């Protein structure tokens, strides 16, 4: 049967999820890329200024070193401290921009599946009332990240203590095993919470319930979700790096041509800014599309979302965003209670 939007109304295989993530960008490029360039463009200014200053200072230092190797001072940093402060401080703005963009594009993908092509203004209107919950989810994920960092620091501290007080071999063994376990735990939690953003946007529930909902949806599907997320991230990273490498090389080598010149900092900042914006514009919409389609696919498999959509399509009803609201069977404590597990044998 024909389907109203960019994917068939049935559980999806790997190629359909990846093709769907490309399709929503291609068929609604004005809204998707417009939102991405605006949000990422604003959020990347501070970081790019810091990166441009860093690359300019580093290039100048390399130029002086090539002209006179004896001029290098090992006690002097090859960059000004403000560049690092600006570069890493700007990461906060970039993180906020990524949160906003994720919320906006999750709505665009969700409605593209229903055959609706949102404008930028309509996307903002769809998500405006959900931004508080989106930032709440981001805050909870940030706290999980801090906990993961603390766990890793604890493992390294334990390994150092074992190596110092007992033996170097035992210290290295503890470090290797501890880091391996920490990576596994981090990957497991990442996958189990990966769907919280599309959940909170499309199902209109709070941050804590969104994380719990993501946890339930990914149950018994960890490897499949992990493989799809990893593949989507790798594809996006490869494409983004191919396009942005020339800009990165400009920022790295141009400063050596004229150490200390003001135009060097301008060129470095501009190349860093273009590399950052282009990288995000090429990667973020695709990864967000993959993540949102994984969420929709799991709801089709587990809860019969596809059957609900097919019924509405056959009856001539106009599909709206309300179709994503979970049918709880009268029990709001269990958003996926009505349909049970309907996992199909569809290949990854």
C-alpha positions in Angstrom: 0.0 0.0 0.0 1.0 3.6 -0.5 2.1 5.5 2.5 1.5 9.2 3.3 5.1 10.2 4.2 8.7 9.2 3.8 8.6 5.7 5.2 6.2 2.7 4.8 3.8 2.2 7.6 5.3 -1.0 9.0 8.3 -2.0 11.0 11.4 -0.7 9.2 14.7 -2.3 8.1 18.1 -0.7 8.2 18.1 0.7 4.7 14.6 2.2 5.2 15.7 4.0 8.3 18.8 5.4 6.7 17.0 6.3 3.5 14.3 8.0 5.5 16.9 10.1 7.3 18.2 11.3 4.0 14.7 11.7 2.4 13.3 14.1 5.0 16.3 16.4 4.5 16.1 16.2 0.7 12.4 16.7 0.5 12.3 19.6 3.0 15.7 21.0 2.6 14.6 24.6 3.1 13.2 24.0 6.6 15.8 21.4 7.7 18.9 23.1 6.5 17.5 26.6 7.2 16.9 25.7 10.8 20.3 24.0 11.1 22.3 26.9 9.6 20.5 29.5 11.8 20.7 27.6 15.1 24.2 26.2 14.6 25.4 29.4 13.0 24.5 31.4 16.1 25.6 28.8 18.6 29.1 28.4 16.9 30.2 32.0 16.9 32.0 32.0 20.3 33.7 28.7 19.8 34.9 29.7 16.3 36.4 32.9 17.6 38.4 31.0 20.2 39.4 28.3 17.7 40.4 31.0 15.2 42.6 32.7 17.8 44.1 29.4 18.8 45.0 28.4 15.2 46.3 31.8 14.5 48.6 31.8 17.6 49.7 28.2 16.9 50.4 29.0 13.2 52.4 32.0 14.2 54.4 30.0 16.6 55.1 27.3 14.0 56.2 30.1 11.5 58.7 31.6 14.0 60.0 28.1 14.9 60.6 27.3 11.2 62.5 30.6 10.7 64.5 30.3 13.9 64.4 27.0 15.8 66.3 28.5 18.7 63.5 31.0 19.3 61.2 28.3 20.8 60.7 28.8 24.5 59.5 25.5 26.2 58.1 27.4 29.1 55.8 29.6 26.9 52.5 28.3 25.6 52.1 28.7 21.8 48.7 30.4 22.2 47.0 33.0 24.4 45.0 31.7 27.4 41.9 33.6 26.2 41.7 31.4 23.1 41.2 28.3 25.2 38.8 30.0 27.6 36.7 31.2 24.6 36.9 28.0 22.7 35.8 25.8 25.6 33.4 28.3 27.0 31.7 28.4 23.6 31.0 24.7 23.9 28.1 25.6 26.2 26.5 27.7 23.5 27.0 24.9 21.0 25.4 22.4 23.4 22.4 24.7 23.8 22.2 25.1 20.0 22.3 21.3 19.6 19.5 20.9 22.1 17.2 23.4 20.3 18.0 21.9 16.9 17.3 18.3 18.1 13.8 19.4 19.4 13.0 21.2 16.2 14.1 18.5 13.8 12.5 15.7 15.8 9.2 17.4 15.1 10.0 17.9 11.4 10.8 14.1 11.1 7.8 13.0 13.0 5.4 15.0 10.9 7.3 14.2 7.6 6.4 10.5 8.4 2.8 11.6 8.3 3.2 13.4 5.0 3.4 16.9 6.4 6.1 19.3 5.1 6.7 21.9 7.8 8.1 25.4 7.2 10.6 26.8 9.7 8.0 28.9 11.4 5.6 25.9 11.7 8.5 23.8 13.2 9.1 26.4 15.8 5.4 26.6 16.6 5.2 22.8 17.0 8.1 22.7 19.5 7.7 26.0 21.3 5.6 24.5 24.1 8.0 21.6 24.5 11.3 23.4 24.8 11.3 23.4 28.6 10.9 19.6 28.6 13.6 19.3 25.9 16.1 21.2 28.0 15.0 19.1 31.0 16.0 15.9 29.1 19.2 17.5 28.1 19.9 18.4 31.7 19.3 14.9 32.9 21.5 13.5 30.1 24.2 16.0 31.1 24.0 14.7 34.7 24.4 11.2 33.5 27.5 12.3 31.5 28.9 13.9 34.7 28.3 10.6 36.5 30.1 8.7 33.7 33.0 11.1 33.9 33.2 10.7 37.7 33.2 6.9 37.2 36.0 7.1 34.7 38.0 9.3 37.0 37.4 6.9 39.9 38.7 4.0 37.8 41.9 5.9 36.8 42.5 6.9 40.4 42.0 3.3 41.6 44.4 2.1 38.9 47.0 4.7 39.9 46.7 3.8 43.6 47.1 0.0 42.8 50.1 0.7 40.6 51.7 3.0 43.2 51.2 0.8 46.3 51.2 -2.7 44.9 52.7 -3.1 41.4 52.8 -1.4 38.0 51.5 -4.5 36.3 48.4 -4.7 38.5 47.8 -1.0 38.1 47.9 -1.3 34.3 45.6 -4.3 34.5 43.1 -2.5 36.6 43.2 0.5 34.3 42.6 -1.5 31.1 39.8 -3.6 32.6 38.2 -0.6 34.4 38.3 1.6 31.2 36.8 -1.3 29.2 34.0 -1.8 31.7 33.4 2.0 31.9 33.1 2.2 28.1 30.6 -0.7 28.0 28.5 0.9 30.7 28.6 4.2 29.0 27.5 2.7 25.6 24.7 0.7 27.3 23.3 3.8 29.0 23.7 5.9 25.8 21.6 3.5 23.8 18.9 3.0 26.5 18.4 6.8 26.8 19.0 7.8 23.1 15.3 8.1 22.3 14.4 10.5 25.1 14.5 13.6 22.8 12.0 12.4 20.2 9.8 10.9 23.0 9.5 14.2 24.8 8.7 16.2 21.6 6.3 13.8 20.0 4.6 12.2 23.0 4.6 15.5 25.0 5.7 14.1 28.3 8.1 15.3 30.9 11.9 14.8 31.1 12.0 12.0 33.7 9.2 10.1 32.0 10.9 10.5 28.6 14.0 8.8 29.8 12.0 6.0 31.4 10.0 5.7 28.1 13.2 5.5 26.1 14.5 2.8 28.5 11.4 0.7 28.0 11.3 1.1 24.2 14.9 0.0 23.8 14.5 -3.1 26.0 15.5 -6.2 24.1 16.5 -4.1 21.1 19.9 -2.8 22.4 22.1 -4.3 19.8 19.9 -3.2 16.9 19.6 0.3 18.2 23.3 0.5 18.9 24.2 -0.7 15.4 21.8 1.8 13.8 23.0 4.8 15.9 26.6 3.9 15.4 26.3 3.4 11.6 24.4 6.7 11.3 27.0 8.6 13.3 29.8 7.1 11.2 28.2 8.0 7.9 27.5 11.6 9.1 31.1 12.0 10.4 32.7 10.7 7.2 30.6 13.0 5.0 31.1 16.0 7.3 34.9 15.5 7.5 35.2 15.2 3.7 33.6 18.5 3.2 35.2 20.4 6.1 38.8 19.2 5.8 39.8 22.0 3.3 38.6 24.7 5.8 40.4 23.0 8.7 43.7 22.9 6.6 43.3 26.6 5.8 43.0 27.5 9.5 46.0 25.4 10.3 48.5 26.4 7.6 47.6 30.0 6.5 48.8 31.5 9.9 52.4 30.2 9.1 52.5 32.4 6.0 52.4 35.7 7.9 52.9 35.2 11.7 51.2 37.7 13.9 49.3 39.5 11.1 45.7 40.5 11.9 44.3 39.0 8.7 45.6 35.7 9.8 43.3 35.7 12.8 40.4 36.8 10.5 41.0 33.9 8.1 41.5 31.4 10.9 38.3 32.4 12.6 36.3 32.4 9.3 37.6 29.0 8.3 36.9 27.5 11.7 33.4 29.0 11.7 32.6 27.6 8.2 34.1 24.2 9.2 32.0 24.0 12.3 28.7 25.1 10.7 29.1 23.0 7.6 30.1 20.0 9.8 27.0 20.3 11.9 24.7 21.1 8.9 25.8 17.9 7.2 25.8 15.6 10.2 23.2 16.8 12.8 20.0 16.6 10.7 20.9 13.0 9.5 21.7 11.7 13.0 18.6 13.3 14.4 16.6 11.7 11.6 18.0 8.3 12.2 17.3 8.6 16.0 13.7 9.7 15.5 13.0 7.0 12.9 14.4 4.4 15.3 11.9 5.6 17.9 9.0 5.4 15.4 10.1 2.0 14.2 10.2 0.6 17.8 6.7 2.0 18.4 5.6 0.2 15.3 7.2 -3.0 16.5 6.1 -2.8 20.1 2.8 -0.9 20.1 1.2 -1.2 16.7 1.7 2.5 15.8 1.7 1.4 12.1 -1.7 -0.2 12.5 -3.1 3.0 14.0 -1.7 5.0 11.1 -2.9 2.5 8.5 -6.4 2.6 10.0 -6.5 6.4 9.9 -5.2 6.5 6.4 -7.8 4.0 5.1 -10.6 5.9 6.7 -9.4 9.1 5.1 -8.6 10.8 8.3 -5.9 13.5 8.3 -2.9 12.2 10.3 -1.7 14.7 12.8 0.9 14.8 15.6 -1.6 13.4 18.0 -1.1 10.0 16.5 2.2 9.8 18.5 0.4 10.2 21.8 0.7 6.8 23.5 -2.5 4.8 23.9 -2.2 3.7 27.5 -5.3 1.6 27.8 -6.4 3.8 30.6 -3.2 3.4 32.6 -1.0 6.5 32.3 1.8 4.8 34.3 2.5 2.4 31.4 2.6 4.3 28.1 3.2 1.1 26.2 0.8 -1.1 28.0 -1.9 -1.6 25.4 -0.2 -3.4 22.6 2.5 -5.5 24.3 5.6 -6.5 22.5 5.1 -7.0 18.8 8.7 -7.4 17.7 8.9 -8.7 14.1 11.6 -10.6 12.3 12.6 -7.6 10.2 16.3 -7.6 9.5 18.5 -4.8 10.7 
